[in-house]
């Protein structure tokens, strides 16, 4: 058995996570409502934390977590954690990118097909009493080149979904030799020269923050479509909108937005609607979803199972 490892759950998750940890002998506590400061006041009593994205696990928090052995994030990204400082204190970081990669891949493909075939626009028009066939003539994905930036769990899963299409799939990643039978790894320059569709599957880091800006967009050789199911702050929305107005970007599927709060549960940082976002709300060549690409019923369970398995594997002493 484990040595009385106490775990604080500060976000709700699928009940199987709690149940399986309890069955394995861990001591579970929950606190979904206290402020960060209130959690900090008692965090020294715990050996593990299970979070989604309620608040940032920063240096102040980690200094107070004197007995913490691990932080488990029920999701893929770790940007809400000061990872470097946590590791310096020998705190293990556990994430579950395997848990929602299929959901993200399906959502990405759904956005592309919906944009290409005007599905949302046509649906709204018919429900408003308009029957416009020519104006809703669509595009086919076959014969196109799809560029994927970020070829980890999410990028690879999306590339696998494209195997049923007659498309060329290119990938760019900061890691070497990650290409496989589903995507050919190329330089960023080659990807920008050839891609007709760009899909982002990258974390939010200092290197990717505001990566898609005017210079990045203008480096593409031809007009292209863009899908973002990664993190909103990887795109400068105002630059995206200017490119859509000029025709350099043909359309956008955005599951994440620059204006999201860290928790992902609320959209705006303030009460004002940014001008660029107002454009996206009115644009017919835009599909917006509320950070749900990895948020399926199946992934909800799968994410919890991956985290439960990783904690038990690491900390259950049989």
Secondary structure, 3 states (H helix, E strand, C coil): CCCCCEEEECCCCCHHHHHHHHHCCCEEEECCCCCHHHHHCCHHHCCEEEECCCCCECHHHHHHCCCCCEEEECCCCCCCECHHHHHHCCCEEECCHHHHHHHHHHHHHHHHHHHHCCHHHHHHHHHCCCCCCHHHCCCCCCCCEEEEECCCHHHHHHHHHHHHCCCEEEEECCCCCCCECCEEECCHHHHHHHCCEEEECCCCCCCCCCCECHHHHHCCCCCEEEEECCCHHHECHHHHHHHHHHCCEEEEEECCCCCCCCCCCCCCCCCCCCHHHHHHHHCCCEEECCCCCCCCHHHHHHHHHHHHHHHHHHHCCC
